Amino acid sequence: MLDYDLHCHSDVSDGLLPPAELVARAAERGVRVLALTDHDDIDGLAQARVAALARGMTFINGVEISVTWRSHTLHVVGLNVDPSWRPLIDGLHSIRSGRRARAEKMAAGLAKCGISGVLAGASRYAHNPDIIGRTHFARYLVEVGQARDVKSVFKRFLVKGKPGYVPHEWASLSDAIGWIRGSGGVAVLAHPGRYMMGKHSMGAKTMRELLVEFTAFGGQALEVVTSSHSPNQFAEFARYAREFDLYASCGSDFHGPGESYFDIGRLPDLPMDVRPVWQLWEPAATATVSQAVEAAELTQVNG
């Protein structure tokens, strides 16, 4: 099992646990290198870093930026960002400023189908009111019995074509990658398999077009192992990573106990034939991986 988790959320965005509690859970479950990647906000990083260092963990400053590309909503994770870099701060603030208006429209759509009081209910789940989003709505709709769990709420109410879905113009792909790279970070296309699922998904041709633009703007890595990917998709996106000369990242996308496909600290290994993203900031890791591959090849020859 991997002891890296480079994608997770605290209650600063739409996770259930405060940053320090999230770090504690990660440490208890064997995570050695952790990135906190809250949606469009970096306010939890300082608290998480203190908690991680107290437990002897390596902490990576991260963020997950909401992006509109063509008709698709994407997420780009930034790893090793500088949270004091002003263009990144200002860019994230510009994204957050539109979330409240979107939430009001979502509530209005749900009211039209007979579900009232949703905005007030969802707000109770939003520790940070600037980051109110679909997950907070989903938790409230589970509370009032509209669905059995958060995943079911999304399918019934909050995806394209459903009453609680509201299209929104997020950051552009070039801006998001520019903010991340400008702050010294690594831009990672998060959970790409999700963009190829569902009624309004993109096909393989569009995914390749996306990856061409992503790399042209300075994107460096692809999330290969993540909770919403199947083992077949681990292999599929490892192939995309090799095809587009991208590093491979991994993350549970953990939001809270019972809400994620994988718990934090329970990730399968990356495929052997990809370059782990941490090689970009851990020079020693490159040698370690190369030695492991050479040892595996030697074993096959001698076997």
N, C-alpha and C positions, 0 to 999 in steps of 0.2 A: 504494500500500500504506500502511496505517496505521502511524504510528510510536508509537502507544500500545499497550501490552499491560497490561491491568488484571486479569489472572487467570492465575496460574502458581504452581507449587509447587516447593519445595526439599526437601532430605532431612530437614528438620525435621518434615515430615509424610510424604508418600508420593512425593516427587520423588526423582530420582536424584542431583542435583547439590547440593552445599553452596550456601548463599545467595550467597557471593561469586562462585562459578563460574557460577551461574545468571545473575547480573547481567552478568558478562563476556560470556557467550554472547548475552544480549539486546543488549548494546552493539555487539558485532561484527555483529549482524544488523539494525542500524538502529533499534532501539527508543530513543526519546527520553524517553518517560514510562512508567515501570514500576511496577506494584503487585505485591508479593509477597503471596499469599493462601493461606498454608498452612492445611490443615484443622485447625480447632479449636485453633490454637496460634500465638502471636505471637513466639516466641523467636528467630526468624531475622531479624526486622525490623532490629535495630540493625546487624548485620553487613552486611545487604543495603544499607542506607542509606549506610553508609560507602563501600562499593564503588561504588554508583551516583554519589554525589557526586564521587568521585575521577575518574569518567569524564564528568562534566558532564551527567549525566542527572537528570531530575526523578524523585524517588522518592515513592511513595504508600504509606503504611502500610495494609496490608490483612489480611484474614482471610477464611476460608470456613467458615461455621458449619453443622454438620449439624443438620437440623430434621426432626421428625416432624409431618406434617400429614395428618390422617385416617389412611389406611393407607399413605401415600406417604412416602418419604424424599426430602427436598429439600435444596438447598444455597443459603444466602444469603451472598453476598459482602458484606463491609463494606469500604468505601473511605474513606480519610482518617480512620481511627479513631485514637483516642488510646490507645496501648498501656499507658499508666500508669493508666487509669481502672479503679478497683477492681471495680465490678460486672462489667465485661467480663472481667477477669482471672479472677474467681471463677466466672463463668458458663462460660468455656472449660474451667476446671479440672474443673467438674462433668461436662462432657461427656466429657473424657478419662478420667475415673475409671471409666467403664463399658466402655471399649474392651477392656481385658484380659479381662474376663469374657466378652464377646462372642467374642473370638478363641479362647478355650478351647472354647466351644460350637461354633464353626466347625470347629475341628480335630477335635472329637469326631464331628461329622457326616461329615466326609471319611473318618475312620478306619472308620466303619461301611460305607463303600463300598469299603474296601480300600486306602486311601491313608493310610499311617501317617507319623508324624514331621513332620507339616506345621507344627505350632506352632513347633517348634525351627527348622525350615527357614525359615519366614516371619520369625522373629525376627532371623535373620541379615541380612535386607534392611531391617529397621526401625532406622534410625539413632537414632530417638527411640522407645524402647519404649512410651511412653505413648500413641503415636499408631499403634500397630500396627493394620492394617486390611486390607481386601480386596486392595488393590494389592500389598501385601507377600506375601500368600498366593498371588496370581496369579503373581508373579515366581518364587516357589519351584516352583510347579506346572509352569511352563514349563521350569525347570531340570531337573526330574526326568522330563520328557518326557510330561506329561499333556496338553499342548496345544502348538500351534506358536507362539503369542504370547499376550500378556496379554489382548487383546480376546477371544480364543477361550476362555480360561479363564473369564472372567466369564460367557459364554453357557452354558458346559457345567457349571459348578460353583457360581457365586457369586451368581446372581440368584434371585429368588423362585421357589420350586418345585424348586430344585436342592439337592444334599446339603450344600453348604458355606454355604448362605444361613441367616442367623440374624436374625430380626426384632429390632429394638432401638428403644427409646424414646429419641430424641434430644431436643434442646431444642424447646420449643414455638415456633411461628412468631412469636408476640407477644414472647416473651422474646428471641429472637435479634435481631429488629428493634429491640427496646428497648435491648439492650446496644450495638448499633451506633449508633443515633441518640443514646443517652445519652452516648456517648463523643465525639460530634461528627461521626460518620461518616455515609456515605450507604449505605443498604441496597439491594442489587441482587439480584434473583432470578436465580440462575445457570442457564445452559444449559436454559431451559424446554423446548426441544424433546425433551430426554431423557425428560421426564416423560410425553410423549405417544407413546412408542415401546414396543413389546414387549407381551407377553401381559397384563400387569397395569397397562397405562398408563391415564392419564386421557384423557378425550375433551375436545372443545372446550368443552362445557358446564361440566365440572369445572375446566378451566383458567380459565375466566372467573370461576368462584366463588373459585378460589384468588387470582386477581388482585384481586378485590373485597376479600378479607380482607387481602391483602398491602398494598394501598394504605391501607386503613382503619387498619392498625397502624403506618403511617408509612413503608412501602416507597416508594422514589422512582425506581427504575430497573429496567430489564429487560435482560438480556444478549441482544443481538440477533445480533451476530457472534461466533461461537465455534467451536471446532474440530469439535464434534459436530453442528453445524447445516449443512444443505445450503444452496445459494443460494436455493432456494425458501423455506426456513425463515427466511433473513435477511429476506425480504420479508414472510413471515407474521408474524414477531414484531415487525417494524417496525409492522405494522398494529395489533397488540395494544398496543404502546407508545403509539401515537397514541390508540387507543380509551380507554385508561385514564390518559392524561395522564402517562405515565412517560418519563423520560429513557432513552436507549439507551446500553448499555455494550458493551465488546468485550474479548475476552481469548482467548488461545490455549488456556487450560487445560493448559499444557505441564507434563508430568511428567518427561520425559527423552527423549533421542534415540531415535527408533524406536518410542516408545510413544504418541505423540500424532498426531492427524490432521493438525494444523498444527504446524510448528516455531515456536518463539518468534520474534516479529518478522516473521511472514509472514501477517498478517491482511489480508483484503480491506477496502475502505473500508466505513464505515457507509452505509446508504441515505441519500440526500440529504434525505428528508422526515422525519427524526427529530432530536431535540435530543440532542447528545452529552452524556454524563453529566458530562464535565469542565467544562461550563458552570456547574456548581454550585460549583466552586471556582476557576475561571479566568474572571473577568469579561470579559477581553479576547477570550476564545474566542467569546463570544456575538456580539460585533460582527463578528468574522472570518467566522463561519459565515453570519451574516445578509448580509454583503457578498457572499459567494460565491453564495448563493441568488439575490440580486438580480441579480448579474452573469449567472448562468445564465439567469434569466428574460428579461433584456434581450437576451441573445444569441438566444434563441428568437424574441423579437418581431422583432428586426432581421434574423434569418436568413431 
